[in-house]
Amino acid sequence: MTVSEPSAPLTTPGEAPRADDLHAAATIDYRSELVRKAIHLCSLSIPVIYSFITKDLALMLLVPVTAAFLIVDTARLYYPPVSRMFYRVFGWLLRRHEQDENAKRFNGATIVLLSAVLSVIVFPKLITVTAFAILIISDSTSALIGRRYGKRRFLRKSLAGATAFFLSAVVVVLVSPKAEGNVWEYAIGIVAAAVGAVVESGSTIDDNFSIPVSIGIMMWILYAVFLPGLDLSGPVPVLR
């Protein structure tokens, strides 16, 4: 469930934000942030399970779950009794923008599932597994490190958070599945990780959507340019 670090500008341009500015901009306390990210990490099951199964089976599993979340989230936005019950149970975990009745925005969990379905449909399996694993692990790392240690702004968020995102994403790239395991595949993954860090820090779109899509597009382009003809859609070994 979640958006990682605060998405609103932290201070005036050129001014280093204070740690308490970062904390306040996130709109929930740090303990709630920890719970959100623990829930968010459960979504790591999506790329892990997808590594073992076919695209068709993955969609058979994902689409009904996504539809259920979409129905409940839509009811939350437009049906007051559901809204009151939802906020009574989960309100302490929701950011301010997720409770804004005028904005009518889906919560992070729904966006994660929608982006998972889109990624499975659009991207080859190897790219989806890598991009989604980076989303789950690096988005969580970025939020927690940025909230705790962020001192200097980078785009719309903190330099500490962006650095944590990139470094953790590189670790994901190093252990994630590869078609052949040659050096070009690692280089492609690292470049895509850097793109993901920039997008996560600067995008005004929900990063549960923008991160996997931007990483997926970048990886697909780089594979097409440097490793054309490589099969990225077949069975994927879990880890190397």
N, C-alpha and C positions, 0 to 999 in steps of 0.2 A: 504494500500500500504506500504510496508516497512520492513526494517530490523531494529531492534531496536537500540542498541548502536553500537559503532564502533567495527568491528570484527577483526581488525588488532591489534597485540600486541602494547601496549601503551608505554612501556619503556623497559629497560633491566630488567631481572629477579631480583626480590627483591627490585626494586626501585619503590617508590610510584609515580604514574603519577600525573602531575599537572592538574588542572581543564581545563586549556587551551589546554593541550594535548588531553584530552578527546573530547573537542569541535572540535578541528581541525581534529581528526581522523574520526569524523562522516561525514565529507565532505559537509555538508549543515549547514546553520545557524540555530540558535535555533528557530526562528520564523517559518521557513520552517518545522522544526521538529514538532512544534506544529500543523501545518496544516496537515502534514502527519499522525500524530496520531489521529487527529480529523476524518480524512477519514478512518483510520484503525478501529476506534471505530464503524463506520457504519457497519462493518462486524459482530458486535455483533448480528445483526439481524439473522445471520445464525443459531447459537445455539438456539436463542429464538424462531424463527419460527419452527425449527425442533422439538422443544418441543411439538408443537401442532399438527404436521402432521406425516404421515407415512413415512417410509424409501423410498418407491417407489415414493411418491409425492415429497419428498425432492430432490431425484435424477432427477425427471422430471423438477424441477425448476433450480437446480444447473448446470446440465450438459450443457444445451444450453447457459447459461450465461458464464460458464467456457470456452466453445468452442469459443464464441465470443471474449472473452478476449485473448484466446490463438491465435486466428487468427490475431487479431490486433497486439499483441505483436510479433508474428513471422514476420509479415509484417514490423514492426518497425526494426527488426534485419536484414532483408534481402532485403527490398525494400526502397531505398533512399528517394523517395518522401514522403512516409508515415513516415519514420524516421525523416525527416526534420520538417514535420508538428507536429509530436508528441513532439519533443524536443522544438519546438517553444512554444507550449502550456504548456507542463508539465515539461520541463527541469529543472526549478527552484526547483522542488520537488524531483528530482531524485538524488540518491547518485552516486558517481563517478563510482562505479562498475556497476551500472545499465545503464550507458552511455558508457561503454567500448565496442567499436564495435568489438574488437578482442575476448573478453570473450564470447559474445553471450549469455548473461544471461537474463532470463525473469525478469520482474519487480516484486515487492513484491505483488501487487494486484493479478497478475496471479498465483503466488505461493500459496497465501491464498486460492484461489478458487480451485486449483488443490488438495491441502491438505484437503480441506473440502470434496470434492468428494471422495477422498481416505478414509478419516475417516468414512464417512457415509457408504461406501461400506464394510469396514473391521471391524469396531468396533461396539459393541452394542450401542444402542441409548444413554443410560445414560452416558456411557463413552465418546462418541463423544461430547455430550452437555457440559459436564464438561471440557474436555480437550480443546475444542475450545473456551469456555468462558475464560479459563485461558490464552490461547494464546492472545486473543484480549485485555483483560484488563491488564494482568500482563506484557505483552511485551511492551505495551504503557507506563505503569507506570515505568517500568525498564528504558526505554530509556530516559524519561523526568527527572526522579530523577538522573539517572547516569550522564546525560549530565550536570545537574545543580550542583550536589553535589559530584560527584565522585572524590575521592582523592586517594584512595588505590586500587590497582589492585586486582581483583579476577579472576584467569584464564586469559581469553582474554579480559575481560571487567572490570567493577568496582565493588567493594564490596557494595557500596551504591545501585547501580543498581540491583545487585543480591538480596540484602536484600529487596528492594522494590518489586521485582518480587515475592519473596517467601511470604511476608506478604500479598500482594494483592491477591495472589493465594489462600492463606488460607481463606481469606474472601470469595472468589468465592466458595471454597469448602463448607464453612459453609452455604451458601444460595442456593447452586445448588441442583438439584433434587436428591433424594435418592430412592432406591428400597424399603427399609424398615425403614431407618432412625436410625439404631442402631449405637453404638459407633464405631464398626469396619469399617463401611462405611466412617465415618469422618476420622478415622486414615488412611485408604487407600488413601483417597483424599489428606491428608496432606503429606504423604510420596511421593506421585506422584508429588505434588507441589514442594517439595524439589528437586526431580529429574529434574523437568522442569527448576528450577532455575539454577542448575548446567549445564544442557544442553544448556540453553540460554547463559550462560556465557562462555562456553568452546567450543561449536560446531563451526566447520568451514563450516557447511552446512547452508543454509538459514534457519533462525529460524522460519519462517512462516511454514516450513515443519517439522523441527526437534522437535519443542516444542510439537505440538499436537500428533505427532507419538510417541515420547518418553513417554509422560504422558499417552497416550492411552495404550501402551504396558505394562507399569508398573501397571496401574490400573487393566488391564485385568488379569495379572499374580497374583496380590494380591487378587483379587476377587476369582480367581480359587483356590488359596491356602487356604484362610481364610473363604470365603463365597461361597463354591461350590454349584451349583444348583440354585443360586439366579437368578431370571429373570431380565436381564438387557436390554432386547430388547423390552419390551412392552411399553404401553403408559407411558409417563413421566410427572409427575406433574411439573409445571414450577418452582416454588420456594416453599421452606418450611418455 
